[in-house]
């Protein structure tokens, strides 16, 4: 009996220390870091929600549009992955100054930087092709997101202006529009409300990160709001952004009263936490609360949209 317990552990140990297996895992880890898999995954959810709601409001079925679903999710993910790879290529000169980015393959030298650039361009091109197989509108919106993130945010505003977060929010808000446009190029009012939710959600989310990583951004010379104007102004702006979310659920009344109540409660909860920041002495601790709530907020809100329309 004793041997039967130890043998799997020994085999597992041998497998884990196998150089080839370890190399494959490290290569995969580096690849996922290059495309910023966390961003790709989160936008996968919001893109799917855009598709789902477009199907719901147009009265079309999911199975009848399965090819459109696949092309849209694959295409949008590739465009986002490509944009993130190019972002890594451009920012490789400052990423070593920040704790959360210092281990990126473009910083450590594990990859040839120009290869990352080529990969980003290739992914973006392929993604745009896939999106164009749905509707031209979806492909154009995808390119708008790419141009905004790579050129207007990464190359222009990120290192110059505190408004960089707002500019970057445009690209982060297009995934549900892409999803909707793939089904309905006319873009219903609900599609634009989804865009606004995503757009307004991002500044308080990323400013919470900026507060937590304030000194890192300072070393890197990135003029984030808390670096240039301090925590007090940053907290006030974050609360204003959160407050701007309050009326948006009422434009989604067609999703039903239960959703309206849930979305309103989520907004009020976030606003309460935001206001608490004016009394809390530990600004970094408060920024962590805001960050964690923002992640849960977005996930719950968009998953709820799918659930209430699936019942």
C-alpha positions as CSV (number, residue, x, y, z in Angstrom):
1,X,0.0,0.0,0.0
2,X,2.8,2.3,0.8
3,X,4.4,1.8,-2.6
4,X,1.2,2.5,-4.4
5,X,1.0,5.9,-2.8
6,X,4.6,7.0,-3.5
7,X,4.9,5.8,-7.1
8,X,2.5,8.4,-8.6
9,X,4.3,11.1,-6.6
10,X,7.7,9.9,-7.9
11,X,6.4,9.7,-11.5
12,X,4.9,13.1,-11.1
13,X,8.2,14.5,-9.9
14,X,10.0,13.0,-12.8
15,X,7.5,14.5,-15.2
16,X,7.7,17.9,-13.6
17,X,11.5,17.9,-13.8
18,X,11.7,16.7,-17.4
19,X,13.5,19.5,-19.3
20,X,11.4,19.1,-22.4
21,X,8.1,19.4,-20.4
22,X,9.5,22.4,-18.4
23,X,10.6,24.1,-21.6
24,X,7.2,23.7,-23.2
25,X,5.5,25.1,-20.1
26,X,7.9,28.1,-20.0
27,X,7.3,28.7,-23.7
28,X,3.5,28.6,-23.2
29,X,3.8,30.9,-20.2
30,X,5.9,33.4,-22.2
31,X,3.5,33.3,-25.1
32,X,0.5,34.0,-22.8
33,X,2.4,36.9,-21.2
34,X,3.2,38.4,-24.6
35,X,-0.5,38.4,-25.7
36,X,-1.7,39.4,-22.2
37,X,-4.0,36.5,-21.8
38,X,-5.9,38.1,-18.9
39,X,-7.0,40.9,-21.2
40,X,-7.9,38.5,-24.0
41,X,-10.0,36.4,-21.7
42,X,-11.9,39.2,-20.1
43,X,-12.7,40.7,-23.5
44,X,-13.8,37.2,-24.7
45,X,-16.6,37.4,-22.2
46,X,-17.7,40.9,-23.2
47,X,-17.5,40.1,-26.9
48,X,-19.7,37.0,-26.4
49,X,-22.2,39.1,-24.4
50,X,-22.4,41.5,-27.4
51,X,-23.1,38.6,-29.7
52,X,-25.6,37.0,-27.3
53,X,-27.6,40.1,-26.8
54,X,-27.6,40.9,-30.5
55,X,-29.1,37.5,-31.2
56,X,-31.7,38.1,-28.4
57,X,-32.8,41.5,-29.7
58,X,-32.9,40.4,-33.4
59,X,-34.7,37.2,-32.6
60,X,-32.1,35.0,-34.2
61,X,-30.8,31.6,-32.9
62,X,-27.3,30.8,-31.7
63,X,-27.0,27.5,-33.6
64,X,-28.0,29.2,-36.9
65,X,-25.2,31.7,-36.4
66,X,-22.5,29.3,-35.0
67,X,-20.0,30.2,-37.7
68,X,-20.4,33.9,-37.0
69,X,-19.9,33.2,-33.3
70,X,-16.7,31.3,-33.9
71,X,-15.3,33.9,-36.4
72,X,-16.2,36.8,-34.1
73,X,-14.7,35.3,-30.9
74,X,-11.5,34.1,-32.8
75,X,-11.2,37.3,-34.7
76,X,-11.6,39.7,-31.8
77,X,-9.3,37.6,-29.6
78,X,-6.6,37.6,-32.3
79,X,-6.9,41.4,-32.8
80,X,-6.6,42.0,-29.0
81,X,-3.7,39.5,-28.7
82,X,-1.9,41.2,-31.6
83,X,-2.5,44.7,-30.1
84,X,-1.1,43.5,-26.7
85,X,1.9,41.9,-28.3
86,X,2.8,45.2,-30.1
87,X,2.2,47.0,-26.9
88,X,4.8,44.7,-25.2
89,X,7.2,45.4,-28.1
90,X,6.9,49.2,-27.8
91,X,7.1,49.3,-24.0
92,X,10.1,47.0,-23.6
93,X,12.3,50.0,-22.7
94,X,10.3,50.8,-19.6
95,X,8.7,47.5,-18.6
96,X,11.9,46.6,-16.6
97,X,11.2,49.5,-14.2
98,X,7.9,48.0,-13.0
99,X,7.5,45.0,-10.8
100,X,4.4,43.6,-12.7
101,X,6.1,43.9,-16.1
102,X,9.8,43.2,-15.4
103,X,9.5,39.5,-16.2
104,X,7.9,39.9,-19.6
105,X,9.8,38.0,-22.3
106,X,10.4,41.2,-24.2
107,X,12.3,42.5,-21.1
108,X,14.2,39.3,-20.1
109,X,15.5,38.7,-23.6
110,X,13.7,35.3,-24.0
111,X,12.3,36.5,-27.3
112,X,13.6,38.6,-30.2
113,X,11.7,41.8,-29.9
114,X,11.1,42.2,-33.7
115,X,9.6,38.7,-33.7
116,X,7.0,39.9,-31.2
117,X,6.2,42.8,-33.5
118,X,5.8,40.5,-36.5
119,X,3.6,38.2,-34.4
120,X,1.4,41.1,-33.3
121,X,0.9,42.3,-36.9
122,X,0.1,38.8,-38.1
123,X,-2.4,38.2,-35.3
124,X,-4.1,41.6,-36.0
125,X,-4.3,40.9,-39.7
126,X,-5.7,37.4,-39.2
127,X,-8.1,38.6,-36.6
128,X,-9.4,41.3,-39.0
129,X,-9.8,38.8,-41.8
130,X,-11.9,36.6,-39.5
131,X,-14.0,39.6,-38.4
132,X,-14.6,40.6,-42.0
133,X,-16.1,37.1,-42.6
134,X,-19.0,38.3,-40.3
135,X,-19.6,41.9,-41.2
136,X,-17.5,44.8,-42.5
137,X,-18.7,46.9,-39.5
138,X,-17.3,44.3,-37.0
139,X,-13.9,44.4,-38.8
140,X,-13.8,48.2,-38.8
141,X,-14.6,48.4,-35.1
142,X,-11.9,45.9,-34.4
143,X,-9.4,48.0,-36.3
144,X,-10.6,51.1,-34.4
145,X,-9.8,49.3,-31.2
146,X,-6.4,48.3,-32.5
147,X,-5.5,51.8,-33.7
148,X,-6.7,53.4,-30.5
149,X,-4.7,51.0,-28.2
150,X,-1.5,50.9,-30.2
151,X,-1.2,54.3,-31.7
152,X,-3.3,56.7,-29.6
153,X,-2.7,55.1,-26.2
154,X,0.6,53.2,-26.3
155,X,2.6,55.4,-28.7
156,X,1.1,58.8,-28.1
157,X,-0.7,59.5,-24.8
158,X,0.7,56.9,-22.3
159,X,4.0,58.6,-21.7
160,X,2.7,62.2,-22.2
161,X,-0.7,62.8,-20.6
162,X,-2.7,61.8,-17.5
163,X,-5.7,61.4,-19.7
164,X,-4.0,58.3,-21.2
165,X,-6.3,56.1,-19.1
166,X,-9.4,57.6,-20.7
167,X,-7.9,57.3,-24.2
168,X,-7.0,53.6,-23.6
169,X,-10.6,53.0,-22.4
170,X,-11.9,53.5,-25.9
171,X,-10.1,50.4,-27.2
172,X,-11.1,48.4,-24.1
173,X,-14.8,49.2,-24.7
174,X,-15.1,48.0,-28.3
175,X,-15.4,44.2,-27.7
176,X,-19.1,44.2,-27.1
177,X,-19.6,46.5,-30.1
178,X,-17.6,44.0,-32.2
179,X,-19.8,41.1,-31.0
180,X,-23.0,43.0,-31.7
181,X,-21.9,44.3,-35.1
182,X,-21.0,40.8,-36.2
183,X,-24.8,39.9,-35.9
184,X,-26.4,43.3,-36.4
185,X,-24.3,46.0,-38.1
186,X,-27.0,48.5,-37.4
187,X,-25.8,48.6,-33.7
188,X,-28.9,48.9,-31.5
189,X,-28.9,51.4,-28.6
190,X,-28.2,48.6,-26.2
191,X,-24.9,48.0,-28.0
192,X,-23.8,51.5,-27.3
193,X,-24.9,51.2,-23.7
194,X,-22.6,48.2,-23.4
195,X,-19.8,50.3,-24.9
196,X,-20.5,53.1,-22.4
197,X,-20.5,50.7,-19.5
198,X,-17.1,49.3,-20.5
199,X,-15.7,52.8,-21.3
200,X,-16.7,54.3,-17.9
201,X,-15.7,51.2,-16.0
202,X,-12.1,51.3,-17.0
203,X,-10.8,54.6,-15.5
204,X,-11.6,53.7,-11.9
205,X,-10.4,50.2,-12.5
206,X,-7.0,51.2,-13.9
207,X,-6.6,54.2,-11.6
208,X,-6.9,51.8,-8.7
209,X,-3.9,49.9,-10.2
210,X,-2.1,53.2,-10.7
211,X,-2.5,54.1,-7.1
212,X,-1.2,50.7,-6.0
213,X,1.7,50.9,-8.4
214,X,2.3,54.6,-8.1
215,X,6.0,54.5,-7.4
216,X,6.6,52.0,-10.2
217,X,4.8,54.3,-12.7
218,X,6.9,57.2,-11.4
219,X,10.2,55.4,-12.0
220,X,9.0,54.5,-15.5
221,X,8.1,58.1,-16.2
222,X,4.5,57.3,-17.0
223,X,2.3,60.3,-16.0
224,X,-0.6,58.4,-14.4
225,X,-3.0,60.6,-12.5
226,X,-1.9,59.7,-9.0
227,X,1.8,60.2,-10.0
228,X,1.2,63.7,-11.3
229,X,-1.7,65.0,-9.2
230,X,-1.7,62.8,-6.1
231,X,-4.1,60.4,-4.5
232,X,-6.7,62.9,-3.4
233,X,-7.6,64.1,-6.9
234,X,-7.4,60.5,-8.2
235,X,-9.9,59.3,-5.6
236,X,-12.3,62.1,-6.5
237,X,-12.1,61.3,-10.2
238,X,-12.6,57.6,-9.5
239,X,-15.8,58.3,-7.6
240,X,-17.1,60.6,-10.3
241,X,-16.5,57.9,-12.9
242,X,-18.3,55.3,-10.8
243,X,-21.2,57.7,-10.3
244,X,-21.5,58.0,-14.1
245,X,-22.4,54.3,-14.2
246,X,-25.6,54.9,-12.1
247,X,-28.0,55.8,-14.9
248,X,-26.8,53.3,-17.5
249,X,-28.8,50.2,-16.2
250,X,-32.0,52.1,-16.8
251,X,-31.2,52.1,-20.6
252,X,-31.2,48.3,-20.3
253,X,-34.7,48.1,-18.9
254,X,-35.6,45.7,-21.7
255,X,-33.4,43.1,-20.0
256,X,-36.0,43.0,-17.1
257,X,-36.5,44.3,-13.6
258,X,-34.3,41.7,-11.9
259,X,-31.3,42.8,-14.0
260,X,-32.1,46.4,-13.4
261,X,-32.1,45.8,-9.7
262,X,-28.8,43.8,-9.7
263,X,-27.0,46.3,-11.9
264,X,-28.2,49.2,-9.7
265,X,-27.1,47.5,-6.5
266,X,-23.7,46.8,-8.1
267,X,-23.3,50.4,-9.0
268,X,-24.4,51.6,-5.5
269,X,-22.0,49.1,-3.8
270,X,-19.1,50.4,-5.9
271,X,-20.0,54.0,-5.2
272,X,-20.2,53.3,-1.4
273,X,-16.7,51.8,-1.5
274,X,-15.5,54.8,-3.5
275,X,-16.9,57.3,-1.0
276,X,-15.3,55.3,1.9
277,X,-12.0,56.2,0.4
278,X,-12.4,59.8,1.6
279,X,-12.3,58.5,5.2
280,X,-9.9,55.6,5.0
281,X,-6.3,56.6,5.9
282,X,-4.8,53.7,4.0
283,X,-5.1,54.7,0.4
284,X,-3.4,51.7,-1.0
285,X,-5.7,49.3,0.9
286,X,-8.7,51.2,-0.4
287,X,-7.3,51.0,-4.0
288,X,-7.2,47.2,-3.6
289,X,-10.8,47.2,-2.6
290,X,-11.7,49.3,-5.6
291,X,-9.7,47.0,-7.9
292,X,-11.1,43.7,-6.7
293,X,-14.7,45.1,-6.7
294,X,-14.2,46.4,-10.3
295,X,-13.2,42.9,-11.5
296,X,-16.2,41.2,-9.8
297,X,-18.5,44.0,-11.0
298,X,-17.7,43.5,-14.7
299,X,-17.9,39.7,-14.5
300,X,-21.2,39.6,-12.6
301,X,-22.8,42.3,-14.8
302,X,-22.0,40.8,-18.1
303,X,-22.7,37.2,-17.1
304,X,-26.0,38.4,-15.7
305,X,-27.0,39.9,-19.0
306,X,-26.6,36.5,-20.6
307,X,-28.4,34.7,-17.9
308,X,-31.5,36.9,-17.8
309,X,-31.9,36.7,-21.5
310,X,-31.4,32.9,-21.6
311,X,-34.1,32.1,-19.1
